[in-house]
Amino acid sequence: MAQNKLHPIPHPPRTPVLGNMLTVDGDAPIQALMRIAREQGPIFWLDMMGTPLVVVSGADLVAELCDESRFDKAVRGSLRRVRMLGGDALFTAETQEPNWQKAHNILLPTFAHRMMQTYHEGMLDIADQLVTKWERLNADEEIDVVRDMTALTLDTIGLCGFNYRFNSFYRSDNHPYVESLVRALEAVMKMRGLPLEDITQRKSRKKLEQDVGFMNGIADRIIRERREVPADDTAKPDLLGFMLSGQDKQTGERLDDVNIRYQMNTFLIAGHETTSGMLSFAIYFLLNNPHVLQKAYEEVDRVLGRDVNAKPTASQVNQLVYIGQILKESLRLWPTAPAFGLYPYQNETIGGKYKLRKRTFVTVLTAMLHRDKSVWGPQAEVFNPDNFAPEREAKMPPHAFKPFGNGQRACIGRQFAMTEATLVIGMILQ
């Protein structure tokens, strides 16, 4: 069992050999870590079978951890296992891996704010399918919001990213890719490195290999078809086009097809799972806060008007400021990427007294960072979009709100996600 060499960092009780491996509920790990954080405070550590895991949620401490000259993204734990699907793509690569810098340089311009106009037509296409489905339902029919938001965001990244239609709203079941993706992620998240796990999970791991193979097959087919029949000059540019033709301006190198496949898998995983969660939580909060919903209706009436046949323009979407505040506040209380990992390059001390050895795995618990009362006040647990009113957001400490990660390793598609979500909420309310 690891000794408490991390003193004075507190830790919960542990057991011999396993340490705190069973302290965290595998079915609800974030809620378990939030509970421990409420008991232990803004920093604590867990003994993961002899390996320390430091969990931090205090705003002042997180601000130090976000110093990229001292700390870098850690690709460990469940994220390391996601490499089975994403390889050395942007999300799952180590910063030092050659393909990370190469892909970052090639793809960063494709997610710039000016590019959102390019993706608007595709986003509008899929959002229109969602609202058409909903408006045709009878008044007493229930809507599975999470399923429909998952369908919407998958179809959007498929169309805008790769000019591929999953056509989820024309199916009674999930697309086979979604079935494989969900099973694969569930299998990966169940891997905890416990003794005999290779034996007890043999069946699920066999299925995992099959699911990953199926996902890779779809990506490889899309790449192959695009290479055989390149998009003509009138086609809208998309992520796949940029990946196939883009060059790293620093080295002149291009991405190979295997890495492009990994990037596609990663964009489909990260690009739909997180945005669908944000949209689902936003609708939940709107339905539970009628005064916020009314204010949102008023903004939509003012900006988009009540003629549902008049489709929102990209310029109008940019004017839905209060909708943006609602989405950010939803991400504050329930960030769909509720934690991110870091490690120190060298031995470090944070908070003036907490010593971290070189390469110690540190998790920033975003869901609790966003509830730090020193930043968000005594009503930190209360849904309040005014937290992101322009004048208040301008005064916010720079590292108090981190739903997309940190620095150069932050989510490259955050502008895409926020633009898509703003359009969708606006059209639903209209």
KELO-629651 format. One record per residue (C-alpha): residue number from 1; x, y, z. Coordinates in steps of 0.02 Angstrom, whole numbers, m for minus. Each point is the difference from the previous one (the first is absolute). Layout:
% residues N
  num       X       Y       Z
  NUM       X       Y       Z
...
This chain:
% residues 430
  num       X       Y       Z
    1       0       0       0
    2      66     173     m42
    3      57      99     151
    4     m64     176      26
    5     152      84     m76
    6    m120     132     m65
    7     m31      73     173
    8     m83     122      35
    9    m118     m48    m143
   10    m148     m89      84
   11     m68    m167     m57
   12    m150    m111      40
   13      20    m169      89
   14      76    m140    m106
   15      19    m188       6
   16     157    m108     m13
   17      62     m39    m177
   18    m148      79     m92
   19      15     167      90
   20    m143     108     m66
   21     m36    m100    m158
   22    m173     m44      67
   23     m30     169      84
   24     m58      74    m165
   25    m162     m73     m70
   26      41     m62    m175
   27    m179      33     m58
   28       0     182      60
   29     183      52      23
   30     m24     188     m15
   31    m139       4     130
   32     110    m105     114
   33     148     119     m21
   34    m115     149      31
   35     m59     m80     162
   36     179     m29      57
   37      46     179     m47
   38    m141      66     109
   39      68    m104     144
   40     188      27     m26
   41       8     175     m72
   42      77      82    m155
   43     141    m127     m16
   44      15    m184      49
   45      88    m155     m62
   46     m51    m180     m30
   47     108    m155      12
   48     m28     m94    m163
   49      86    m165      45
   50     159      89      51
   51      m7     140    m128
   52     m60     170      63
   53    m137      96     m90
   54     m17     181      57
   55    m171      81     m26
   56     m12     190       1
   57    m153     112      m8
   58      47     162      90
   59       6     148    m119
   60     166      70      64
   61      84    m170     m12
   62     m71     m35    m173
   63      67     168     m60
   64     175     m60      43
   65     m28    m168     m84
   66     m50      91    m160
   67     175      74     m17
   68      58     m90    m158
   69     182      36      38
   70     m16    m114     154
   71    m138    m124     m43
   72     m57     m96    m155
   73    m151    m105     m46
   74       9    m177      69
   75     m62    m139    m115
   76     m28    m132     133
   77    m139    m103      79
   78    m159     m12    m102
   79      65     126    m127
   80     150    m111     m33
   81    m117    m145     m33
   82    m100     104    m124
   83     156      m9    m110
   84     m69    m168     m54
   85    m124     104    m101
   86      93     163     m24
   87     184     m48     m11
   88     111     154      m9
   89    m139     119     m53
   90     m13     175      75
   91    m102     m52     153
   92      99    m154      50
   93     178      41     m55
   94     140      53     115
   95      53     179     m36
   96     175     m63     m46
   97     m64    m122    m132
   98      39      64    m177
   99    m177     m25     m65
  100     m74     111     137
  101      94     157     m53
  102     m23     m41    m184
  103    m189     m25      14
  104     m17     150     115
  105      86     113    m127
  106    m104     m68    m145
  107    m170      m1      85
  108       4     154     112
  109     m50     119    m142
  110    m150    m111     m44
  111     m79      37     170
  112      29     188       0
  113    m150     112      27
  114       1      57    m182
  115     m25    m182     m55
  116    m168     m17      89
  117     m85      83    m149
  118      64    m145    m106
  119     m79    m130     116
  120    m163      95      26
  121     m95     m81    m143
  122      40    m176      62
  123     m44      44     180
  124    m164      76     m58
  125     m41    m154    m105
  126      10    m119     149
  127     m79     121     125
  128    m148      17    m118
  129     m21    m189       0
  130     m10       1     190
  131    m129     139      16
  132    m103     m76    m142
  133      m7    m165      94
  134     m50      85     162
  135    m134     112     m74
  136     m85    m151     m80
  137     m20     m91     166
  138    m166       0      90
  139     m13     108     156
  140      m5    m150     117
  141     151     m91     m75
  142     162      m8      97
  143     166      53     m77
  144     160     m93      40
  145     104     159       3
  146     169     m84      27
  147     m26    m122    m144
  148     m55     137    m119
  149     142     116      50
  150     123    m141     m25
  151     m73     m30    m173
  152       7     185     m40
  153     181      27      51
  154      61    m161     m82
  155     m87      46    m163
  156      69     178       9
  157     182     m51      20
  158     m24    m134    m132
  159     m69     124    m127
  160     108     152      42
  161     155    m102      34
  162      m1    m134    m134
  163    m150      34    m114
  164     m71    m165      63
  165    m183     m22      47
  166     m39    m117     145
  167    m185      45     m28
  168     m41     m35     183
  169    m170      86     m11
  170     m53    m118    m139
  171      34    m156     104
  172    m103     m83     136
  173     157     m67      83
  174     174      70      30
  175     124       1    m144
  176     116    m152      15
  177     146     119      22
  178     m85      73     155
  179     m34    m174      69
  180     183     m47     m22
  181      60     166      71
  182    m106     m11     157
  183      49    m181      33
  184     184      39     m30
  185       2     149     118
  186     m94     m97     135
  187     125    m143     m15
  188     148     119      10
  189     m71      89     153
  190     m24    m166      91
  191     185     m39     m13
  192      78      49     167
  193     160    m102       3
  194     m62    m116     136
  195      74    m175      23
  196     m77    m135    m112
  197     m87     132    m106
  198      67     m78    m160
  199     m92    m160      46
  200    m162      72      69
  201     m21     120    m146
  202      58    m116    m138
  203    m169      m3     m87
  204     m25     188       4
  205     178      29     m62
  206     m30    m114    m148
  207    m155     102     m42
  208     101     159      25
  209     124     m55    m132
  210    m143     m36    m120
  211     m82     169      32
  212     163      95     m25
  213      28     m97    m161
  214    m174      47     m61
  215      27     185      40
  216     169      m1     m86
  217     m80     m82    m151
  218    m127     142     m19
  219     136     132      17
  220     115     m89    m124
  221    m142     m15    m126
  222     m40     186      11
  223     185      44     m24
  224      18    m121    m146
  225    m156      65     m88
  226      56     181      20
  227     171     m39     m72
  228     m79     m91    m148
  229    m127     137     m34
  230      68     166      66
  231    m125     137      40
  232     m25     121    m145
  233      34     187       9
  234    m181      38      47
  235      m2    m116     151
  236       2      75     174
  237     169     m25      85
  238      m4    m122     145
  239     119     m73     130
  240      39    m153    m104
  241      48     108    m148
  242     118     101     109
  243      77    m158      72
  244      27     m78    m171
  245      74     155     m81
  246      69     100     145
  247     185      24      33
  248      89      44     161
  249      72     171     m44
  250     146     m31     119
  251      57    m165     m76
  252     m93     m18    m165
  253     m63    m171      57
  254    m175     m70     m23
  255    m105    m120     105
  256       3    m182     m53
  257    m163     m97     m23
  258      17     m97     163
  259      13     161     100
  260    m144      77     m98
  261    m104    m152      50
  262      47      29     182
  263     m46     184     m17
  264    m170     m47     m74
  265     m37    m122     141
  266      52     131     127
  267    m106     138     m77
  268    m151    m115      m7
  269      25     m51     182
  270      43     168      75
  271     m99     104    m124
  272    m168     m80      32
  273       5     m74     175
  274      45     163      88
  275    m109     119    m101
  276    m152    m114      19
  277      28       3     188
  278      11     190       3
  279    m162      15     m99
  280     m91    m127     109
  281      51      88     160
  282     m46     170     m73
  283    m177     m61     m38
  284     m12     m77     174
  285      49     166      80
  286    m118     100    m112
  287    m148    m110      48
  288      42      18     184
  289      26     189      m6
  290    m155      81     m81
  291      66     178      23
  292     158     m45     m97
  293    m104     m87    m134
  294    m110     155     m19
  295     152     112     m20
  296      70    m120    m130
  297    m165       3     m96
  298       7     190      m2
  299     176       0     m73
  300     m49    m127    m133
  301    m155     102     m48
  302     107     157     m12
  303     144     m77    m100
  304     m78    m142    m101
  305    m182      55      m6
  306    m150    m115       5
  307      m3     m55    m182
  308      64    m178      14
  309      18      m8    m189
  310     134     135       7
  311     158     m98      40
  312     127      80     118
  313     153      76     m81
  314     176     m17      70
  315      m5     185      45
  316    m161     m24      99
  317      73    m148      94
  318     143     113      57
  319    m129     120      73
  320     m77    m132     116
  321     104      61     147
  322    m116     m58     139
  323     m14    m174     m77
  324     190      m4       8
  325      m8      45     185
  326    m123    m142      31
  327     116    m124     m86
  328     152      60      98
  329     m94     m10     164
  330     m56    m177     m44
  331     183     m42     m31
  332      47      79     165
  333    m115    m109     105
  334      15    m159    m103
  335     150      10    m116
  336     m11    m144    m121
  337     188     m18      13
  338      m5       4     191
  339     187     m23      31
  340     168      12     m89
  341     170     m71      43
  342     168      87      20
  343     175     m42      60
  344     147     109      57
  345     157       2    m108
  346     106      13     159
  347     m28     m12     188
  348    m122     140      40
  349     m84      85     147
  350    m174      76     m18
  351     m96     103     125
  352     165      34      88
  353       1    m170      88
  354     m66    m143    m107
  355     147     m93     m76
  356     m22     m95    m163
  357     135    m115     m64
  358      52       4    m182
  359    m132     m84    m113
  360    m126     m26     142
  361    m173     m24     m76
  362    m110     149      47
  363    m185      10     m43
  364     m87     168      m6
  365    m178     m36      55
  366     m88     129    m107
  367    m172     m38      69
  368      58      58     173
  369     113     140     m64
  370    m158      75     m74
  371     m80      m4     173
  372     141      90      92
  373     m91     131     104
  374     152     115       0
  375     m37      28    m185
  376    m186     m35     m21
  377     m64      63     168
  378    m112     m81     131
  379    m129     m53    m132
  380     129     m99    m100
  381    m116    m152     m12
  382    m143     104     m74
  383     m27      12    m188
  384      23     182     m48
  385      45      52    m179
  386      39     175      64
  387     165     m74      59
  388      51      19    m182
  389     m71     172     m35
  390     135      90    m101
  391      51     119     139
  392      14    m142     127
  393      89    m118    m117
  394     129     135     m37
  395      46       6     186
  396       8    m190      22
  397     168     m73      54
  398      82     m72    m157
  399       1    m183      57
  400    m164      m8      98
  401    m102     m70    m146
  402      83    m146     m91
  403    m133    m108     m86
  404     111     m22    m152
  405     165     m39      86
  406     154     110       4
  407     115      97    m113
  408      67     m77    m160
  409     m78    m167      49
  410    m175      74      21
  411    m139     m68    m111
  412      39      58    m176
  413    m185      m9     m47
  414     m69     110     139
  415     m55     139    m120
  416     m86    m129    m111
  417     m90     m77     150
  418     m62     167      70
  419     m58      61    m171
  420     m93    m162     m35
  421     m82      m2     172
  422     m52     183     m11
  423     m83     m30    m168
  424     m91    m155      62
  425     m68      78     160
  426     m52     154     m98
  427     m96    m104    m129
  428     m83    m107     133
  429     m62     154      93
  430     m55      84    m161
